[in-house]
Amino acid sequence: MLFQDSAVAQRACALCCVLSRKAARLPCGHIVCMDCHAECVRGGSVCPLDRKMFSEEELDELNASVDYIRKCKVACTNLSSGCEFVGPAAALLDHYKVCAFHVVPCPHCHTSVLRRSIVEHCIEDCSAQPVYRRTVGEGSRTPLLDCIEKARDEVKEALSKISEDMISLQTSLNRCCENVRAESATNRQQWDALDDKYVELSSICAAGFAESREHLRKELSVQSTKLVAATKAVSLDVNCFCGPKTMHWYFEGWGDMKQQASDGRLAYFHSPIRDVYGYRISQCIELQRKNNEMCFGCSINIHPGSNDSELEWPFSMVYSIGIIHPENKSNVISCKVDASKYPKSPSLQKPIRMKNLGIGTEKLCTSEKLEKEGFVANNALHAFLQVERSSSSSLSSKCTK
């Protein structure tokens, strides 16, 4: 059909030029009807126009209703012969039955002539019509008639030869089609065989990759464990050679602590556990009434840790514990202890299942001194703990103000 709307014409099949209700757009851009699409699939899923392969997932389905197709504007197929009909596709068949611009062959000379002009052609223009001239004797033949009959016989002979050649060509064409079908079947078998090999190879590769991945995972796990252990060892070594470590604890609860001690009880509080050179240590402050004095003490507690088997025991470092003035940081009340002087102290041994007893001083100062000299501010104390490696010049125990 000769569609007048270019958008509609582009929806027609690029192979058979039919505008069907269902069509498919190939990845290469060509549109084919479902019948031609089925033939393309049987031919190896290849577009016949540009020889590009496609898959079903790449197709765009195009649908058109019957009413839409019937209303499309089309021109008569005899447009090139002079027919000016343009109308809906539904009316084309009725027009085609009465169209006067059909091309028909002359029954005598086989010349293509418009249907509307066939009568005029046969009467006036046909070269194969017998020509008679009036002669004196009835039934006499003219030389012109003999020439025409001779030419007619030659034309018949030539047409017969052409017919034989066409039959021969048709036979050759049929043979070529059979060869193409056979070759297509062979190619399909080879393609299926290659596809099976591809699937088999993919399975082998997947299994090999999975095995290699599992081996690498196990190897990485082993190396990761070794790396963690090495990192911990290096960390311990670095910690051993670093300078003093200082931890600060801001205790807010002086009023409650003092109230408990005023009732005759031992009031004590522990700081959060800190990691100090691999050891897990917490600070402890306590307040207790002794001899009409409210004594304030400081100590440390060693807790069990995951690295205890890699540390040196007993704990033998030098540490200072005490209180820092909130306004003058250089004003401290502290106690310095060299743990290496007490190798047999149970508090410095490797802890088993629970923290060790505290080791420090029970009387660093009195509560009256802390409050009078301004170490207590806003119900809070600033406690600190400083740990360093022991030295021969360290004192076994020294308290400073």
C-alpha positions in Angstrom: 0.0 0.0 0.0 1.1 3.5 -0.7 0.5 5.2 2.7 0.3 9.0 2.5 1.4 9.5 6.2 5.2 8.9 6.4 4.8 7.8 10.1 2.4 5.1 9.0 4.6 4.1 6.1 7.6 3.6 8.4 5.5 1.1 10.5 5.0 -1.1 7.4 7.1 -4.3 7.1 10.5 -3.5 5.6 10.4 -6.8 3.7 6.8 -7.4 2.4 5.6 -3.7 2.9 2.5 -5.0 4.8 1.1 -2.9 7.6 -0.1 -5.6 10.1 -1.7 -5.4 13.5 1.5 -6.8 15.2 5.0 -6.0 14.2 8.5 -6.0 15.7 11.3 -3.5 15.5 14.7 -5.2 15.2 17.8 -3.7 17.0 19.1 -2.5 13.6 16.0 -0.4 13.2 14.1 -2.4 10.6 10.4 -3.2 11.2 9.1 -6.6 10.2 5.6 -8.2 10.4 5.2 -11.3 12.6 5.2 -13.6 9.6 8.5 -12.2 8.3 9.9 -12.2 11.9 9.1 -15.9 12.2 11.0 -16.6 8.9 13.9 -14.5 10.2 14.1 -16.5 13.4 14.0 -19.8 11.4 16.9 -18.4 9.3 19.1 -17.9 12.4 17.7 -14.7 13.9 19.4 -12.5 11.3 17.9 -9.4 9.6 17.8 -10.1 5.8 18.5 -6.5 4.9 21.7 -5.9 6.8 22.7 -9.4 8.0 22.8 -8.3 11.7 21.8 -10.8 14.3 19.2 -10.1 17.0 17.7 -11.8 20.1 14.1 -11.8 21.3 15.0 -9.7 24.3 16.1 -6.8 22.0 12.8 -6.6 20.0 10.3 -3.8 20.4 6.8 -4.9 19.9 4.6 -2.6 17.8 0.8 -3.0 17.9 -1.9 -1.3 15.7 -5.7 -1.7 15.9 -7.8 -2.7 13.0 -9.7 0.6 13.1 -6.4 2.5 13.0 -5.2 0.6 9.9 -8.6 0.9 8.1 -8.6 4.7 8.6 -5.0 5.2 7.3 -4.9 7.3 4.1 -3.5 5.4 1.1 -3.1 6.1 -2.6 -4.1 3.7 -5.4 -1.3 1.3 -6.5 -1.9 2.6 -10.0 -0.7 6.0 -9.0 2.2 5.8 -11.4 -0.3 5.1 -14.2 -2.2 8.3 -13.5 -4.8 7.3 -10.9 -5.4 10.1 -8.4 -7.4 8.1 -5.8 -6.5 8.9 -2.2 -8.7 7.5 0.6 -8.9 5.2 3.7 -7.5 1.8 3.4 -10.9 0.3 4.0 -12.1 1.7 0.6 -9.1 0.7 -1.4 -10.5 -2.8 -2.4 -13.7 -1.4 -3.7 -11.9 1.3 -5.7 -9.4 -1.3 -7.1 -12.3 -3.3 -8.6 -13.4 -0.3 -10.7 -10.0 1.5 -11.2 -9.6 2.3 -15.0 -5.8 2.7 -14.6 -4.9 -1.0 -14.4 -2.2 -2.1 -16.8 -3.4 -5.1 -18.9 -1.6 -6.9 -21.8 -2.9 -6.6 -25.3 -4.3 -9.9 -26.4 -2.6 -9.6 -29.8 0.8 -7.9 -29.3 1.1 -8.4 -25.5 1.9 -4.7 -25.1 1.1 -3.3 -21.6 -1.8 -0.9 -22.1 -4.1 1.0 -19.6 -7.4 -0.7 -19.1 -9.2 2.5 -20.1 -7.3 2.5 -23.4 -7.4 -1.1 -24.4 -10.2 -0.8 -27.0 -8.6 2.2 -28.7 -5.3 0.4 -28.7 -6.7 -2.7 -30.3 -8.5 -0.7 -33.0 -5.8 1.8 -33.9 -2.4 1.1 -32.4 -2.0 -2.7 -32.2 0.9 -3.8 -34.4 -0.3 -7.5 -34.5 -3.7 -6.8 -35.9 -4.2 -8.3 -39.4 -4.5 -5.6 -42.1 -6.7 -6.1 -45.1 -6.7 -4.1 -48.3 -9.4 -4.1 -50.9 -8.2 -5.9 -54.1 -9.7 -6.6 -57.4 -9.9 -10.4 -56.8 -11.8 -11.6 -53.6 -9.6 -13.6 -51.2 -6.3 -12.5 -52.7 -3.4 -12.1 -50.2 -1.1 -9.1 -50.1 2.7 -9.2 -49.5 2.2 -7.1 -46.4 -0.1 -9.8 -44.9 2.5 -12.4 -45.6 5.2 -10.4 -43.8 3.0 -9.9 -40.8 2.3 -13.6 -40.5 6.0 -14.3 -40.8 6.8 -11.8 -38.1 4.1 -13.3 -35.9 5.6 -16.8 -36.3 9.0 -15.5 -35.4 7.6 -13.8 -32.3 5.8 -17.0 -31.2 9.1 -18.9 -31.6 11.0 -16.3 -29.6 8.3 -16.4 -26.9 8.5 -20.2 -26.8 12.3 -19.9 -26.4 11.9 -17.4 -23.6 9.4 -19.7 -21.8 11.9 -22.6 -22.0 14.6 -20.3 -20.6 12.3 -19.2 -17.7 11.5 -22.8 -16.9 15.3 -23.6 -16.8 15.9 -20.6 -14.6 13.1 -21.6 -12.2 14.6 -25.0 -11.9 18.0 -23.6 -11.1 16.4 -21.2 -8.6 14.6 -24.1 -6.9 17.9 -26.0 -6.7 19.6 -23.0 -5.2 16.8 -22.6 -2.6 17.2 -26.3 -1.6 21.0 -25.8 -1.2 20.4 -22.7 0.9 18.0 -24.6 3.2 20.5 -27.5 3.5 23.3 -25.1 4.3 21.1 -23.3 6.8 20.3 -26.6 8.5 24.0 -27.5 8.7 24.9 -24.1 10.1 22.1 -24.5 12.7 23.6 -27.8 13.8 27.0 -26.3 14.0 25.6 -23.4 16.0 23.9 -25.7 18.4 27.1 -27.7 18.8 29.0 -24.6 19.5 26.3 -23.4 22.0 26.6 -26.8 23.9 30.4 -26.4 24.0 30.0 -22.8 25.3 27.7 -24.0 28.1 30.1 -26.8 29.0 33.0 -24.4 29.0 31.1 -21.9 31.1 30.3 -24.6 33.6 34.0 -25.6 33.8 35.1 -22.0 34.2 32.5 -21.4 36.9 33.6 -24.4 38.8 37.2 -23.5 38.5 36.6 -19.9 39.6 34.5 -21.1 42.6 37.3 -23.5 43.6 40.0 -20.8 43.2 37.8 -18.2 45.0 37.4 -20.6 48.0 41.1 -21.3 48.1 41.9 -17.6 48.0 39.3 -17.0 50.7 40.9 -19.5 53.0 44.4 -18.3 52.2 43.3 -14.7 52.9 41.6 -15.8 56.2 44.9 -17.4 57.3 47.0 -14.4 56.2 44.5 -12.0 57.9 44.8 -13.9 61.2 48.6 -13.8 60.9 48.4 -10.1 60.1 46.2 -9.4 63.1 48.6 -11.3 65.4 51.6 -9.4 63.9 49.8 -6.1 64.3 49.1 -6.8 67.9 52.7 -7.8 68.5 53.9 -4.6 66.8 51.4 -2.6 68.8 52.7 -4.1 72.0 56.3 -3.5 71.0 55.5 0.1 70.1 53.7 0.6 73.3 56.7 -0.6 75.2 58.9 2.1 73.7 56.5 5.0 73.8 56.6 7.7 76.4 54.4 8.0 79.5 50.7 7.6 78.9 48.3 9.8 80.8 44.6 9.1 81.2 42.1 11.7 82.7 38.9 10.9 84.6 36.4 13.6 85.4 34.4 12.2 88.3 31.0 13.9 88.9 29.5 12.7 92.2 31.6 14.1 95.0 28.5 15.0 97.1 27.1 11.4 97.0 30.6 10.0 97.7 31.0 12.3 100.7 27.5 11.5 102.0 28.2 7.7 101.9 31.5 8.2 103.8 29.7 10.4 106.4 27.4 7.5 107.2 30.5 5.5 108.3 30.7 3.5 105.1 33.6 3.1 102.6 32.7 5.1 99.6 34.5 4.1 96.4 34.1 4.6 92.6 35.9 3.1 89.6 36.7 4.8 86.3 36.1 3.2 82.9 38.7 0.5 82.0 41.5 1.9 79.8 44.1 0.1 77.6 47.6 1.0 78.8 50.5 -0.6 76.9 48.3 -3.7 76.5 47.2 -3.9 80.1 43.6 -3.2 81.0 43.6 -0.8 84.0 41.0 1.2 85.8 41.3 4.0 88.5 39.7 3.8 91.9 39.0 6.7 94.3 37.8 6.1 97.8 36.7 8.1 100.8 36.5 6.8 104.4 36.3 8.3 107.9 39.4 7.5 110.0 40.3 9.1 113.4 37.9 12.0 112.9 39.3 12.6 109.4 37.7 12.0 106.0 40.6 10.2 104.2 40.8 10.4 100.4 42.7 7.5 98.6 43.6 6.5 95.0 44.6 3.2 93.5 44.6 1.2 90.3 43.0 -2.2 89.4 44.3 -4.6 86.7 41.6 -6.4 84.8 41.8 -9.6 82.7 42.5 -8.9 79.0 42.7 -10.9 75.7 46.5 -10.1 75.4 47.5 -11.1 78.9 49.4 -14.1 77.7 51.6 -11.8 75.6 52.4 -9.3 78.4 55.1 -9.4 81.0 54.0 -10.4 84.5 54.0 -9.2 87.2 53.1 -5.6 86.2 56.3 -3.6 86.7 55.8 -0.1 85.4 55.9 3.2 87.2 52.6 5.0 87.5 51.3 8.2 89.1 47.7 8.7 90.3 46.2 11.8 91.8 44.0 14.9 91.5 44.5 18.0 89.2 43.3 21.4 90.2 40.5 22.5 87.8 41.9 26.0 87.4 45.7 25.5 87.8 46.7 22.3 85.9 50.2 22.4 87.4 48.7 22.1 90.9 48.3 18.4 91.6 48.1 16.0 94.5 49.6 12.7 93.4 51.2 9.5 94.4 54.0 7.8 92.4 54.4 4.0 92.6 57.2 1.9 91.1 55.5 -1.5 90.6 58.8 -3.2 89.9 59.5 -2.9 93.7 56.7 -5.2 94.5 57.1 -8.3 92.3 55.3 -10.5 94.8 52.2 -8.3 95.3 49.0 -10.3 94.3 47.6 -7.0 92.9 50.3 -6.9 90.2 50.1 -10.6 89.0 48.2 -11.8 86.0 44.5 -11.5 86.8 42.4 -14.7 86.6 38.7 -14.3 85.6 38.2 -11.1 87.6 40.1 -7.8 88.4 42.9 -7.7 91.0 42.7 -5.8 94.2 43.7 -2.2 94.0 47.2 -1.0 94.7 48.0 2.6 95.6 47.5 4.8 98.7 44.6 4.8 101.2 45.3 8.4 102.2 46.4 10.8 99.5 44.9 13.7 101.4 41.7 14.6 103.2 38.3 15.7 101.9 38.7 19.0 103.8 42.0 19.7 101.9 40.4 19.0 98.5 37.5 21.3 99.2 39.4 24.1 101.0 42.1 24.3 98.2 39.5 24.3 95.4 40.1 20.8 93.9 36.4 20.1 94.1 34.4 22.3 91.6 30.8 21.9 90.6 30.6 18.6 92.5 33.4 17.1 90.4 37.0 15.9 90.7 39.6 15.8 87.9 41.6 12.5 88.5 44.5 11.3 86.4 46.7 8.3 85.9 50.1 8.4 84.2 52.0 5.2 83.4 55.7 4.9 82.3 58.4 2.3 82.2 60.3 1.8 85.5 63.8 3.1 86.0 66.5 2.3 88.6 66.2 5.9 90.0 62.4 5.6 90.6 61.2 5.7 94.2 59.2 2.8 95.5 56.5 5.2 96.7 56.4 8.9 96.7 53.5 11.3 97.4 53.6 14.9 96.2 51.6 18.1 96.7 
